[in-house]
Amino acid sequence: MSDQGAAVAVSTSDRYNFWQKKWDTNQTGFHNAELNKFLSDHADQLSGSNKPRNIFVPLCGKSVDMKWFADKGIETVGLDVIRLPLEKFFTEHGMDWEEEDAPALGAQSKLFSSKTHPIKLYCADIVNYSPEIDGQFDAVWDRGSISAVNREDLDKYVNLMKNLVRTGGRILMEVVQYDVSIMDDVDRPPERRPPPPFPLYEEDLNRMYGPEFSVQFLEKRGSNLVGKDIEQALFLLVRN
């Protein structure tokens, strides 16, 4: 059975400050400098019978996976609440970009658009995003975002994903799996011990995404989180 830990009410400002501090202090062990191994091994699962025309990457940070999608001609839309990694994404890939306000996502929200690649990145709170912004998507690459989102926002997040994916569309989802009690003795203050990331299991995904989506387990691999052995699991969710 899964144990997702205690849900703690976190304000929007606290949520922003939590992730801003991680980027400011380079506590970004969640960022992969290379293409995600699950993605490289299972990218065909995102295609179905045809290559996806567009893909959404929630809580994208500066993921190199987004350029990989765009290089394949897939319209790529990412979103993160922190501005710094979005700017770094463009500068580290040598891309020129344009910036504009995105008032539909909040007064301070911004949209960064590549001048050379089919990439748009929003700096905004994901709870404000909706299909009215860019329509629906053929695919979503959830590279652990569902494990990172605050638990009080989880229902909103899942409902957003359900509404964003068109019929027949696919979500490739990476999650972590571990017993949260193993973190009790981690040599950190309680507020800096995992979760997040929050563990999720197949029964959780079936409960949250069914019956709109079918859930298929693809692969599990050993991993490490703050010195503890955990597992990463990959699932394919298909919109019925």
C-alpha positions as CSV (number, residue, x, y, z in Angstrom):
1,M,0.0,0.0,0.0
2,S,1.1,3.6,-0.6
3,D,2.0,6.1,2.1
4,Q,2.0,9.6,0.7
5,G,2.8,11.3,4.0
6,A,0.8,13.9,5.8
7,A,-0.7,16.6,3.7
8,V,0.4,20.0,4.9
9,A,-1.4,23.2,3.8
10,V,1.1,25.3,1.9
11,S,0.3,28.8,0.6
12,T,1.2,29.8,-3.0
13,S,4.0,32.0,-1.7
14,D,5.4,29.2,0.5
15,R,5.3,26.9,-2.5
16,Y,7.1,29.4,-4.6
17,N,9.7,30.1,-2.0
18,F,10.4,26.4,-1.5
19,W,11.3,25.8,-5.1
20,Q,13.0,29.2,-5.5
21,K,15.4,28.4,-2.7
22,K,16.3,25.1,-4.3
23,W,17.2,26.8,-7.6
24,D,19.0,29.7,-5.9
25,T,21.1,27.3,-3.8
26,N,21.6,24.7,-6.5
27,Q,19.7,22.0,-4.6
28,T,18.6,20.6,-7.9
29,G,19.4,16.9,-7.7
30,F,16.0,16.3,-9.4
31,H,17.4,17.9,-12.6
32,N,18.9,15.5,-15.2
33,A,21.7,17.0,-17.2
34,E,21.2,14.3,-19.9
35,L,18.1,12.9,-21.6
36,N,15.9,11.0,-19.1
37,K,16.8,7.3,-19.3
38,F,13.1,6.2,-19.0
39,L,12.2,8.5,-21.8
40,S,15.0,7.4,-24.1
41,D,14.1,3.8,-23.6
42,H,10.3,4.2,-23.8
43,A,9.7,7.2,-26.0
44,D,7.8,5.0,-28.5
45,Q,5.1,4.6,-25.9
46,L,4.2,8.3,-26.3
47,S,3.5,7.9,-30.0
48,G,0.8,5.2,-30.3
49,S,0.1,4.9,-34.0
50,N,1.5,8.4,-34.8
51,K,4.1,10.8,-33.5
52,P,2.5,13.3,-31.1
53,R,1.9,16.7,-32.6
54,N,2.3,18.4,-29.3
55,I,3.4,17.6,-25.7
56,F,3.0,19.2,-22.3
57,V,5.8,19.0,-19.7
58,P,4.5,20.1,-16.3
59,L,6.9,21.5,-13.7
60,C,9.5,21.4,-16.4
61,G,12.4,23.2,-14.8
62,K,15.2,23.3,-17.4
63,S,14.7,19.7,-18.6
64,V,16.8,18.8,-21.6
65,D,14.0,16.5,-22.6
66,M,12.1,19.5,-24.0
67,K,14.7,20.2,-26.6
68,W,14.8,16.5,-27.6
69,F,11.0,16.7,-28.3
70,A,11.3,20.0,-30.2
71,D,14.2,18.6,-32.3
72,K,11.8,15.9,-33.4
73,G,9.3,18.6,-34.6
74,I,6.9,18.2,-31.6
75,E,5.4,21.4,-30.4
76,T,6.6,21.5,-26.8
77,V,4.9,23.4,-24.0
78,G,6.5,23.5,-20.5
79,L,5.5,25.2,-17.3
80,D,7.3,26.0,-14.1
81,V,6.6,28.4,-11.2
82,I,10.3,29.5,-11.1
83,R,11.7,31.9,-13.7
84,L,15.4,31.0,-13.3
85,P,15.4,27.5,-14.8
86,L,13.3,28.6,-17.8
87,E,15.8,31.3,-18.6
88,K,18.7,28.8,-18.1
89,F,17.0,26.4,-20.5
90,F,17.3,28.8,-23.4
91,T,20.7,30.2,-22.5
92,E,22.3,26.7,-22.0
93,H,21.0,25.6,-25.4
94,G,22.0,28.8,-27.1
95,M,18.5,29.7,-28.1
96,D,17.1,33.2,-28.6
97,W,13.7,33.7,-27.0
98,E,11.0,36.3,-26.7
99,E,9.2,37.2,-23.4
100,E,5.7,38.4,-23.0
101,D,3.1,38.7,-20.2
102,A,0.7,35.8,-19.8
103,P,-2.2,37.5,-17.8
104,A,-4.5,34.5,-18.2
105,L,-2.2,32.6,-15.8
106,G,-1.9,35.4,-13.2
107,A,-0.7,38.9,-13.0
108,Q,3.0,38.1,-12.7
109,S,3.0,35.2,-15.2
110,K,5.2,35.2,-18.3
111,L,5.5,33.3,-21.5
112,F,9.0,32.6,-23.0
113,S,8.9,31.5,-26.7
114,S,11.9,30.2,-28.6
115,K,12.6,32.0,-31.9
116,T,14.1,28.9,-33.5
117,H,12.3,25.9,-32.0
118,P,8.7,24.9,-31.4
119,I,9.0,25.5,-27.6
120,K,6.9,27.7,-25.3
121,L,7.6,27.9,-21.6
122,Y,5.3,29.4,-19.1
123,C,6.4,30.9,-15.8
124,A,3.2,30.5,-13.7
125,D,1.5,28.5,-11.1
126,I,0.3,25.2,-12.6
127,V,-3.1,25.4,-10.9
128,N,-3.9,28.4,-13.1
129,Y,-3.2,26.5,-16.4
130,S,-6.1,25.1,-18.4
131,P,-6.9,23.8,-21.9
132,E,-8.2,27.3,-22.8
133,I,-4.5,28.4,-22.9
134,D,-3.1,26.1,-25.6
135,G,-5.9,23.6,-26.3
136,Q,-5.5,19.8,-25.7
137,F,-2.3,17.7,-26.1
138,D,-1.5,14.4,-27.8
139,A,1.0,13.6,-25.0
140,V,2.2,14.6,-21.5
141,W,5.7,13.8,-20.2
142,D,5.2,13.7,-16.4
143,R,8.9,13.3,-15.3
144,G,8.1,13.1,-11.6
145,S,5.9,16.2,-11.5
146,I,3.0,14.3,-9.9
147,S,5.4,13.2,-7.1
148,A,6.5,16.8,-6.5
149,V,3.2,18.7,-6.6
150,N,1.9,19.7,-3.2
151,R,-0.7,17.2,-1.9
152,E,-3.4,19.8,-1.4
153,D,-3.0,20.6,-5.1
154,L,-3.0,17.0,-6.2
155,D,-6.7,16.8,-7.2
156,K,-6.4,20.0,-9.2
157,Y,-3.3,18.6,-10.9
158,V,-4.9,15.3,-11.8
159,N,-8.1,17.0,-13.1
160,L,-5.9,19.4,-15.2
161,M,-4.1,16.4,-16.8
162,K,-7.4,14.7,-17.5
163,N,-8.7,17.8,-19.3
164,L,-5.4,18.5,-21.2
165,V,-5.1,15.1,-22.9
166,R,-7.3,14.5,-25.9
167,T,-9.0,11.1,-26.5
168,G,-6.4,8.5,-27.4
169,G,-3.6,10.8,-25.9
170,R,-0.9,9.4,-23.7
171,I,0.8,10.3,-20.4
172,L,4.3,8.8,-19.8
173,M,4.7,9.1,-16.0
174,E,7.7,8.6,-13.8
175,V,7.0,8.3,-10.0
176,V,9.0,7.4,-7.0
177,Q,8.1,4.5,-4.6
178,Y,9.3,4.2,-1.0
179,D,8.1,4.0,2.6
180,V,8.2,7.5,3.9
181,S,9.2,6.2,7.4
182,I,12.7,5.5,6.1
183,M,13.3,9.2,6.0
184,D,12.8,9.7,9.8
185,D,16.5,9.4,10.6
186,V,17.8,11.5,7.7
187,D,20.3,14.0,9.1
188,R,18.2,17.1,8.1
189,P,15.7,19.3,9.8
190,P,12.2,17.7,9.4
191,E,11.1,20.4,7.0
192,R,13.9,19.4,4.6
193,R,13.3,15.7,4.7
194,P,11.4,14.0,1.9
195,P,8.6,14.0,1.0
196,P,8.5,15.6,-1.5
197,P,8.9,13.7,-3.7
198,F,5.8,11.8,-2.6
199,P,5.6,8.1,-3.4
200,L,2.9,6.8,-5.7
201,Y,1.9,3.3,-6.7
202,E,-0.2,1.7,-9.4
203,E,-3.3,1.5,-7.3
204,D,-3.0,5.3,-6.6
205,L,-2.8,6.0,-10.3
206,N,-5.8,3.8,-11.1
207,R,-7.8,5.5,-8.4
208,M,-6.9,9.0,-9.5
209,Y,-7.0,8.6,-13.2
210,G,-9.6,5.9,-13.7
211,P,-11.9,5.4,-15.5
212,E,-10.9,8.1,-18.0
213,F,-7.4,6.6,-18.4
214,S,-6.1,3.0,-18.6
215,V,-2.9,2.6,-16.5
216,Q,0.0,0.3,-17.6
217,F,3.1,-0.4,-15.6
218,L,6.3,-0.3,-17.8
219,E,9.4,-0.6,-15.8
220,K,11.0,-0.1,-12.3
221,R,14.5,0.8,-11.4
222,G,16.5,1.2,-8.2
223,S,17.4,4.8,-7.2
224,N,18.7,6.8,-4.3
225,L,17.1,9.7,-2.4
226,V,19.1,11.5,0.3
227,G,21.1,8.4,0.9
228,K,18.2,6.0,1.0
229,D,17.4,3.3,-1.5
230,I,14.2,3.8,-3.3
231,E,12.6,2.8,-6.6
232,Q,11.6,4.8,-9.6
233,A,8.7,3.4,-11.7
234,L,7.4,4.3,-15.1
235,F,3.7,4.0,-16.2
236,L,1.8,4.7,-19.4
237,L,-1.6,6.2,-19.1
238,V,-3.8,6.2,-22.2
239,R,-7.0,8.5,-22.4
240,N,-10.0,6.3,-23.2
